[in-house]
Amino acid sequence: MLDQKVYLDDIYESEKCGGSPFKAVVMMSKESRFINNQAHQGFIQLEEKPTTIAMNKFKQNKLSVVVHEKE
């Protein structure tokens, strides 16, 4: 089990969120919602909270953000 906290140093060192705490929170919250929806639909069985899984994925650099530019 990984450390269940995301420190500012983790965020500042992350290239995928550009060191922005706001982007980091958005990335983790969207992943957490996705995991929660998958669990409610019966596709996955959770052994940890969705937020814990999302934070661990962020710390392992497995999350990214896609920015769509408006035309």
C-alpha positions as CSV (number, residue, x, y, z in Angstrom):
1,M,0.0,0.0,0.0
2,L,1.3,3.4,-0.9
3,D,1.3,6.5,1.2
4,Q,-2.3,7.7,1.0
5,K,-1.4,11.4,0.9
6,V,-0.5,13.6,-2.1
7,Y,1.9,16.3,-1.0
8,L,2.5,19.6,-2.8
9,D,5.9,18.3,-3.8
10,D,4.3,15.5,-5.7
11,I,2.1,18.0,-7.6
12,Y,4.9,20.4,-8.3
13,E,7.1,17.6,-9.7
14,S,4.3,16.2,-11.9
15,E,4.8,17.1,-15.5
16,K,1.4,15.9,-16.5
17,C,-0.4,18.5,-14.5
18,G,2.2,21.2,-15.1
19,G,2.7,21.6,-11.3
20,S,-0.8,23.1,-11.0
21,P,-2.6,22.0,-7.8
22,F,-5.9,22.8,-9.5
23,K,-5.2,20.5,-12.5
24,A,-4.0,17.8,-10.1
25,V,-7.3,17.9,-8.2
26,V,-9.3,17.9,-11.4
27,M,-7.3,14.9,-12.7
28,M,-7.8,12.9,-9.4
29,S,-11.5,13.8,-9.0
30,K,-12.4,12.8,-12.6
31,E,-10.5,9.5,-12.2
32,S,-12.2,8.9,-8.9
33,R,-15.7,9.5,-10.4
34,F,-14.8,7.2,-13.3
35,I,-13.7,4.4,-10.9
36,N,-16.8,4.9,-8.8
37,N,-19.1,4.7,-11.8
38,Q,-17.4,1.5,-13.0
39,A,-17.9,-0.1,-9.6
40,H,-21.6,0.9,-9.4
41,Q,-22.1,-0.6,-12.9
42,G,-20.6,-3.8,-11.7
43,F,-17.5,-3.8,-14.0
44,I,-15.0,-3.7,-11.2
45,Q,-14.9,-4.8,-7.5
46,L,-13.3,-2.2,-5.2
47,E,-10.9,-3.1,-2.4
48,E,-10.0,0.5,-1.7
49,K,-11.9,3.8,-1.9
50,P,-12.0,5.4,-5.4
51,T,-10.2,8.5,-4.1
52,T,-7.3,6.4,-2.7
53,I,-7.0,4.6,-6.1
54,A,-7.0,7.9,-8.0
55,M,-4.4,9.4,-5.7
56,N,-2.1,6.4,-6.0
57,K,-2.5,6.6,-9.8
58,F,-1.6,10.3,-9.7
59,K,1.5,9.6,-7.6
60,Q,2.5,6.8,-10.0
61,N,2.2,9.2,-12.9
62,K,-0.5,7.1,-14.5
63,L,-3.0,10.0,-15.0
64,S,-3.0,12.7,-17.6
65,V,-5.2,15.6,-18.6
66,V,-6.5,16.1,-22.2
67,V,-7.1,19.8,-23.1
68,H,-9.5,20.4,-25.9
69,E,-9.1,23.8,-27.6
70,K,-12.2,25.7,-28.6
71,E,-12.5,26.6,-32.3
